[in-house]
Amino acid sequence: MLDDIGKLLLRLALGVFMLFHGYAKIVKGVSGIEASLLAAGLPAWVAYGVYIGEVVAPVLVILGFYARVGGVLILVNMIFAISLSHASQLFDLGRSGGWALELQGFFLLTGLVVALIGPGRIGINRR
C-alpha cells in the first residue's frame, strides 16, 4: 500500500506542477512557442501540442487515468521544451550552484518514471 501512496504522491507532484505551466499557456497563449518552432523549421501549429503536454497529460497523470500515456506525453513535451528553449543551458549551473535545468529535468524524468511504473492502485485505472 505504501508503494501506491508513493506513486500517487509522485503523480500529484508531476501533474499539479506541470498543470500550472499549462494554465499559463491557456491564459497567455502559445505565440512565443510558435516563434521558437518557426525558427527551428517546424510549423507553427505544432505549438498547440503544448496544450496536450501541459494540460491534458497532467490531468491524466493526476487522475491515474492512462497515467502511463500522460507520463509519455509529458516526457515528449519536455524534450521539445528543452531542445527548443533550453538547449544552450544543458551544461550550465544556476546561481545557487544547481543544474540550470533542474525544473525541466524534474518534469522530464518524473514523466519517464510515471510512464514506467504506472499509476498504482490509487487511480481511475491501473495502466
N, C-alpha and C positions, 0 to 999 in steps of 0.2 A: 504493500500500500504506500510506503514512503517513496518508492520509485515513481509511482503515479502522481503523487503530490509534487515531487521534484519536476516531473515532466510538465505538470500544469503550471508551476511557477516559471519554468523556462518559457513555455508558450505565452504566458501572460506578459512577461518582461519583453520578449521579442515583439509580440503583437501590439501591445499598447504603445511602446516606444516608437515602433515603425508607423503606427496609425497617426501619431502626431505629425509626422512628415507628410503623410497622405492628406491630412486635414489642411496643412499649409498649402498643398498643391490645389486642393479644392477651392480654397479662399483666394489664392493669388494666381492660379493658373499655371500653365506649363511653358510659357513663352521663352523663358531662359533655357529650358531643356531643348526646345525646338532649335534654338540658335546653336547649341552645342552639337546637336545631331547633324544639322546642316553643315557645320564646319568639319565634321568627321565624314561627310559624304553620304550620310544616311537621310532618308526622307523625314520631313518634319512630323508627319503623322505618327511616327514611332513614339513620340513624346507622350502620347495618350496611354501608352503601355504603363507609364508610371502609376496611373490610377489602379491598374491591376496589381502591380507590385507593392504599392504603398497604401491601398485601401482594401481591395478585395482579399489579397493574400493575408494581411494581418487579421482580418475578421475570421477567415478560415482557421488560422492558427489559434486565435483566442478561443473560438468555439470548439475546437477539436473536430471540426468538420472538414475532412480531407486535409488535415493538417500537414501531411507529407507534401501534398501538392502545394499548399501555401508556403511551406518552407523552401521548396524548389523555386517558386516564383519570387520569393524574397531574395534568394541567392542570385538568380539571374538579374533581378533589379539592381542588386549591389554590384555585380560585375559590370553592368552598364554604367552605373554611377561612378564607380572607381575609375574605369577606363576613360570615360568622357570628361569627368570633372576633377579627378584627384590623382591621375597617373603621375604627375610631376612630384607628388608628395609621398610616393610609395616608400621611400627610404629616409624620409625626414622625421625629425623628432619635434615634438611640441614644446611650448615654453616651459612646461613643468618637467620635461625630460622623457615623457612617454612618447609612444609612437603617434605621429601626427594624424594617423587614420584609425585611431582606436575605435571610434564610434562606427565607422564604416566596417572595420574588421569584426566588431561585435555583431553587427547585423548579418554580415556575410556568413560568419562561422556558426552563429546560432541558427540561421536559416538552414544551413547544411545539417546541423545536429538534429533539428526537428524533422527534416526530411529523412534522416537515417533512423531515428528512434521511434518516430510516430508520436501520437498524442497521449498514449497511455489510456487507462480505463476511465479517466475523468474527462469526458468529451462526448460529443454527439455520435461520432463513430470511431472505430479503432484502426483506421487505415492510415 
